[in-house]
Amino acid sequence: MRSGENHQLIVGEPLKNQLKIAKELSEHLLEIALWALLLLLPLLYFAIRQGLKPLKIVDAELARRAPNNLDALNIVVPSEIAPLRDRLNTLFAQVNQTLARERRFTADAAHELRTPLAGLRVQIELAQSSPRPETREKALGKALHGVDRTTRLVTQLLALSRLDHGETPQFEAISLSDLARSALLEANLPADEAHLSIEQPCALIGQPLLLGLLLRNLLENAKHYAGPDAEIVIQIRGEKLSVCDNGPGVSSDDLARIGERFYRPAGQSQPGAGLGLSIVRRIADLHQAEFKISNRASGGFCAEIRFQREAQ
């Protein structure tokens, strides 16, 4: 419709013509869409197949692997799949470390328990077969000593296993002085000035049970290897804790290896498993403390641990 000052123009078209045009357009569009769909489906299938091909390669590589094969996946994948491959490799490494710790603990326990259990059997058999009361009493006494040694070894193995498996301790405010006094009493040593020296104690954080185990291992180590008449002293200087004795000390070669799991100096006659200082080192690491061992200039052996101060 169009209009001017004196004229008006009106143009009309039958409705059936518009419907006819719309019908023709829809028929052509539907035909085009069908042809496009027929052409795009193979292309879409091919594209999806190619896109999933790297995942199939990863799947095939995993399917060919033996259950104990935890090596990293060294396959080339697109950048979109690379994070998945890297995550799998990280998981493989973590599982491999866990299994290695389990195998090491099993092997260590089997190796270390074999000797004391064999000794127990010999002493018990001797007590059973001997007609002499004094021989039986002596054999049973040695058997009880062997039970104590085995119990101590199992306790150390379990403690080391828990620490190796990343057991997270709950830290709290601690008193090194109180822990040292308790450890001395448990070791049948008097908590007097001759065995405990304290200067400028400071506020520290830590796990009391683990630190008690640390002190017990240091004192037991000193009692075993310094000699029955050795003087053992716990010194607390601020955040530094040290356990020293006036025994024979250790050689420079042994000093470099003491603290390794199950390492004991050659020719050592005292019973032990070589786990005490390993546990001490692990507990110190959990507390982010510095652990050092050395021979004293005046003679003897000294283990030193420097803790972190409590945040003020």
N, C-alpha and C positions, 0 to 999 in steps of 0.2 A: 504494500500500500504506500502510495506517495501522493502528496497534496501540495498545491501552490495557493496563490491568492484567489484565482478564479477557477482552478481546475483541480480535480482529484482523480488519481489513477489507481485502480485496484486490479491486481493480477491474481488469478486463482488457478489451482491445479487439482485434479481429482485425487482423492485419497488413495485410490487403488494404484495410481502410478508410483506414489511414494512407497507403498507397501511392496510393489514389485521390485523397485530399486533396492530396498532393504533386503529383500529375499535373495536377490542376485548377489549382493555383497556378502551376505552371510554364507551363501553356498561357496563362493570363491574363497572366503577367509577360512572356512572349515577345511576345504580341500588343501589350501596352502599349509594350514596347521598340521594336517595329517601327514603331508609329505615332509614337512620339517621334522615332525616327530620320528618318522621312519628313518630319516637321515641322521638325526641327533642321537637316537638310541644306541646305535653301534659305536658312535664316537664317545658317548658318555660311558658305555660299558668298557671300552678300551682305556679311557682316561682313569676310571676307577681301578681297573685291573693293574694298570701301570703304577698308580699311586699306592696300592696295597702291596706291590711286589717287594719293597724293602722289608715290610713286616713279615711276609712269607719267608724271605731269606733268613731273618732272625729266628722265626719259628722253626725252620728246617735245621738251622745250626743248633738250636737248643734241643731239638728232638734227637739229633745224632749224638749228643753228648752223653758220656757215662755219668752216673749219679755223683761220683766223687770228683768230677772235673769242674773245678771252680776257677779256671783261668779266665782272664778277661776276654770279652768278645772283640776280636780284631777283624771286623768286617766294615767295609765302606758303605755308609748309608747317607741319604740326603740330610741336609741340615735340619729338616723338620723332625727326623727320627733320631738324630744324634743325642738329644737329651734322654730319650728312653734307653738307648744303648749305654750311655754313661751311668744312668741310674742302676741299670742291671749290673754293670761292672762294679759299681760301689757296693751293691748288695752282695755280689759274689765275694768281694774282698772281706767284707764284714763277717760273712758266714765262714769263710776260710779261716779267719783269725779265731773265731769262736771254736771251730772244730780243732784247730791247732792247740788251743789252750786245753780243750778237753783231752786230746790225745797226750799232751805233755803231762797233764795232771795224772792221768791213768798210768802212764809209763813211770812217772816219778814215784807214785804211790806203790806200784807193784815192785819197783826196784828197791825202795827204801824199807818196805815192810817185810820183804823176803828174809832178810838177815835176822831181825829181832824175833820174828815168828819161828824161824828155824832154831834159834837159840832157846826160845821158850820150850819148844818141843823136846830138845835135848835135855834140858834141866828137869822137866816133868818126868820124862822117861827114866832119868837117873834116880829121881826120888822114888819112883814106883819100884824100880828093880833093886835098889840097894837095901841090904838087911841092916845096915848100920844107921842108927838114929841121927848121929852127928852129920853123916853124909846126906841123909834126906833133908835135914834142917838147912844145911848149907845150900843144897840144890833148890829148895823151895824159896830160900831167901834170894838167890840169884833170879829165880823165876819171877818173883815179885818185883825185883829191880827191872827185869825185862818188861814186865807189864807197865811199870811207870814210864819207862823209856818209850814204849810203843804208844801209850796214851799221849805223851808229850808230842811225839812225832805226828800222830793223827790230828791233834789239835792244831799244830802248826800247818799241816797240809790243808786242812779245812779253812783256816784263816787266810792262807795265801790264795786258795782257790776263790774265796769270796772277793778278795781284793782284785785278783786278776780278772774277774768277771764284771768289774766296774760297779761294785756295790757302792752306792753314794751315801756317805755318812752324813748325819745331821749334826752340824756344828753348833756349839754353844760356848758361853764364857767359861773358862777353865782356870784352875789354879795349879800351876806346875809344882808348887811347893807341896800342896796336899797330895797330888798324884805321886810325887817322889816319896813322900813319907809312907804312903800305902804300899808302894812297890817295895820299899826296903823291908817293911814288916812282913810282907808275903815271902820275901827272899830270906827270911830269918836273919836279917841284919838290923841292928839298932838304928833308929832314925835320930842319931845324935850328931854333934858337930863334926865328929871324925868321919862320918859317912855322908853328911849332907851339908853343903855350903851354899848359902843363899845371899845374894846381894842385889839390891834394886829390882825386886820382882815387878813385872808389868802385867797389864791386862792382855790376855790372849784369848783366841777362839780356837776350838778344836773339838774332837770327839773323845770324851773321857775314856770309853772302853778301849778304843784303838790305841790311845796314848798310854793307857795302862799296860796293854799288850806290848807296846814298844819298849816301855821301861823294863818290864819283866824279861823281855828277850835280851836287852842290853846287860841287865844284872846277871842273868843266867849265863850269858856268854862270858862275862868277866869272871864269875865264880868257877866256871868249868876250866878255862884256859889260862887264867892268871896264877893258879895254884891255891892250895888251901889256906896259906898264910898271907896271901896278898891283901893289900889294902885297896878297897873299892870306895870311890867317892863320887857322889852326884853333885855337880856344880850347876847352879842356876845364876846366870848373870843377865838380867833383863830378859830379852827374848831368846837367849842362848841357853841350851841345855847340853851338858856333857856328862858322860859316864867314863871315868878313868880308873886305871889300876896301875900298880907298880910291878906287874908281872914281867915275863921275858919279852913281851911284844911279839911282833911277827917280822919275817924277812921282807925286804923290799919287793921281791917277786910275788910273795903271797899277798902283800898289802894291796897290790894292783888288782887282785882277783877276789879278795874277800868281799862278800856281799853278793856274789853270784849265787844262783840257785844251786844248792847241793855241793858247793865247793868247800873242801876242807884241806888245810895244809897237809903236805905229805908227812907221814910219821906221827900223826896225831893219835895219842892214846886215849884221850877223853872221849866218852860217848857223845854222839851228836849226829845231826843230819845235814848240817850246813844250810839250814833254812832261817835261822834266827835273824841274821843281818839282812837277808833278803826281805823278810817281813818288815823289819825296821825301815829299810829304804822305801818300800812300797807305801807304808803308812806316812812317812815323811813326804813323799810325792803327793799323796792325797791331801795333805795339809799345806801344800805348796811351800814346804820348808826345805832348807838346804841341809844335806846330810854329808858329813865328811868323817873319815877315819884316818888315824895317823899314829905313829909311834911317838911317845913323849921323849923330850930331850933328856930327861932325868931317868928314863927307863920305864917301860910299860906301854900300855895300849890305851887309846882314847877315841871315843866316838862322840861326835859333836853334831847337834841339830840346832839350826837357827830358824825360829818360827817367825811368822808375820804378826805384828802387833794388831790388837783389836782396833777397828776403826773408831775414832772418837766422835 
